[in-house]
Amino acid sequence: MNDLSTPIGDIAGIGRPAARALAGIDLRTVGHLAGRDWEQLARLHGVGSAAGRRLQAELERHGATLLHPPAPDHRQAVVTQGATGTGASDILTHATGIDPAQYIAGLDARRSREGAALLALFGDATGEPATMWGPSMIGYGEVHYRYASGREGDTFQLGFSPRKAELALYGIQGFPRSEDLLDRLGRHRRGVGCVWVRKLEDIDLEVLREVVAHAWQSGPSAA
């Protein structure tokens, strides 16, 4: 779990430009930000309001705060169960008719083995059939999202991608028990909307099963 000694660049949603800009004035950990004036930090190139809100939220978790923190963003994304067929014309990732098991069988030996294990685990935890989305993502369930900007589209509720460098696990964050469960998962890293794992041997698969089942039962997340 994150604490005040956590490097700023390790906080989910904080991009490299923001982390570099803050490191440039010797602000390298979350704790270094406590009491610093956000109005001054916001003038740094690469440090935007979204990063400020994420960092303020992290500080508040530990009883600290920025001076003059950024105003909260009350706009929210809306995610609803089921696809609608409505979406931006430039969205390239759609459900395909490719058999996920056949796709996985064509990967290198390790990813094929791990992909097959994830295919079974996600299927058992959700009770849903798997669908290929785009060239490499395997999803379960369908949802429709609409961002505060008005951009909208269809996607899967949760799923995974057995990428060459890392396994990507989608849609399993942002629920009541997600953080506690992920803290027990094993070696991984967290991004915005995605959990990255180098190899399945690094994590506890029973905990992952619980994480997936919890996310599925909790419903789609707007996170």
Beta strands, then each sheet from edge to edge (+ up, - down):
strand 1: 78-81
strand 2: 131-133
strand 3: 137-146
strand 4: 152-162
strand 5: 167-170
strand 6: 189-191
strand 7: 194-197
sheet 1: 1+ 3- 2+
sheet 2: 1+ 3- 4+ 5- 7+ 6-
end
